[in-house]
Amino acid sequence: NRGRSGGMRRLVHLDMKGAAPRAAYLAEVLPLLRALGATGLLLEYEDTFPYAGPLGPLRAPHAYSPGEVRAVLSQARAQGLEVVPLVQTFGHMEFVLKHKEFAHLREVKVFPNALNPHKEESRALVKAMIDQVMALHEDVKWFHIGCDEVYYLGEGEESKQWLQQEDNTPEKLCLSHIKAVASCVASSYPAVTPIVWDDMLRGMSEETLAESGVPQLVQPMIWDYAADLDVEGKVHLIEKYRRCGFSKVWFASAFKGATGVNQSLILIGHHLKNHLQWLEVASKSPADVLEGIALTGWQRYDHFSVLCELLPVAIPSLAVCLQTLKNGGYSEKVKENVEELLGMSNLEIDTFMSTSLGTFPGSNILTLVTQVSFYLKSSVDELLERNRYVTGWFSPYHRKRKMIHPIIMHHFQPDAVSLLSKWNAVVQDLQAAMEQVFHTCTIEEWMEENVYPSLQKLQQVVDDLDEAIKAQN
Ligand SMILES: *[C@@H]1O[C@H](CO)[C@@H](O)[C@H](O)[C@H]1NC(C)=O
């Protein structure tokens, strides 16, 4: 088991659909990923790929330039990291189908998530996206074509008609599109094997899968991010996939982005358990079935949702998970390796509170995000909601009319001013730290979600105090 798990491919998933790191930060992180035991990267560019020509609208303002993509890829190559690009070609195409230029290719008119699989133009779109991504990549062995969570499939007008024909089912509709995309990859790039997320395939009968011809074309990536993942169930699923004709499978675990849509900090223990379960699945599966594992690091649940844990915040979790996979289990020794590689004196596995400073790229962001997430809201709420001088003598009624009892100036104002200046300083440090790693749009988004609600509440009270005192004088 140790030998086998130690030998498996370990791809780190970089999800760029939110908080995409600057290329310079990636250049700093890649050698660390290599040292921690990554063998490759699963790159989900989403709207950060420099799509051009008719695909120009897909490209976000903060997208990487072709030169930046080439630089990251050549740094990955220099580190010996194999790159697997990922392009969504069926579900989760929000970043494409939200644009007016492509809205007519939606499966259901009002929902931008899924592609209409009946249109020739849909296949041409997907082919153009794959071709542009492939044009910047060299020596690709696998290409991930997504195909997870194809919600509302079968609910479009053309699908409804198609489903009325005898023997047609939503499952066959799904498989026929996967087959079309996979065949397109195979014919343009014969050396490349397509990978698909397996959730749409899981519940299908062996017969349906086998007859579709899909198992000969793609490798399924079986994903499960739970700490209590059902090992026996996974082994049975792998056996079923094999009987249908899939020769190899991939696993997908998670080191972040899987425990809460608005999560800001990480409980490493959760992700460690998830990886230990996957190691057990590997040890109980046939030796030659497993192609590798992708450690997913979701940055949003989908294109429209809020940001979850930032990459620098998740590096300790990623480190523990990679080292656990590499060593076939978790031990004191693994913990020491991680602490040494990250320059952390003490790694906390079973709490969200990270107390030790690290020396890894972006470790200052982890420290500051920890402070903000633990104490900003609670300290402001404590001051404003549980202080009897405020609740008794500086209510919204008083604030609106600028009425103030001198007691407030003695017993509350100094605390409010000092708390505000403390948090302003922390936020300024965080802003500066984030500027090294992220584009302005990410910093704005994270601050608006996680900092401003409490900070502005505090600022408002300090402003109201000033005005009331001025009015009184
Ligand atoms: C996430 O949202 C919930 C409400 O749904 C809120 O109670 C919680 O504080 C939020 N967490 C973070 C980290 O913002």
Ligand as a Chemical Component Dictionary entry (heavy atoms), coordinates in Angstrom:
data_LIG
# 
_chem_comp.id                   LIG 
_chem_comp.type                 NON-POLYMER 
_chem_comp.pdbx_formal_charge   0 
_chem_comp.three_letter_code    LIG 
# 
loop_
_chem_comp_atom.comp_id 
_chem_comp_atom.atom_id 
_chem_comp_atom.alt_atom_id 
_chem_comp_atom.type_symbol 
_chem_comp_atom.charge 
_chem_comp_atom.model_Cartn_x 
_chem_comp_atom.model_Cartn_y 
_chem_comp_atom.model_Cartn_z 
_chem_comp_atom.pdbx_ordinal 
LIG C1 C1 C 0 -21.188 32.427 6.391 1  
LIG O1 O1 O 0 -22.566 32.675 6.360 2  
LIG C2 C2 C 0 -23.250 32.433 7.581 3  
LIG C3 C3 C 0 -24.710 32.713 7.372 4  
LIG O2 O2 O 0 -25.221 31.932 6.358 5  
LIG C4 C4 C 0 -22.691 33.315 8.670 6  
LIG O3 O3 O 0 -23.315 33.018 9.891 7  
LIG C5 C5 C 0 -21.197 33.076 8.795 8  
LIG O4 O4 O 0 -20.651 33.990 9.713 9  
LIG C6 C6 C 0 -20.515 33.265 7.444 10 
LIG N1 N1 N 0 -19.122 32.866 7.587 11 
LIG C7 C7 C 0 -18.122 33.599 7.167 12 
LIG C8 C8 C 0 -16.789 33.031 7.379 13 
LIG O5 O5 O 0 -18.285 34.695 6.643 14 
# 
loop_
_chem_comp_bond.comp_id 
_chem_comp_bond.atom_id_1 
_chem_comp_bond.atom_id_2 
_chem_comp_bond.value_order 
_chem_comp_bond.pdbx_ordinal 
LIG C1 O1 SING 1  
LIG C1 C6 SING 2  
LIG O1 C2 SING 3  
LIG C2 C3 SING 4  
LIG C2 C4 SING 5  
LIG C3 O2 SING 6  
LIG C4 O3 SING 7  
LIG C4 C5 SING 8  
LIG C5 O4 SING 9  
LIG C5 C6 SING 10 
LIG C6 N1 SING 11 
LIG N1 C7 SING 12 
LIG C7 C8 SING 13 
LIG C7 O5 DOUB 14 
# 
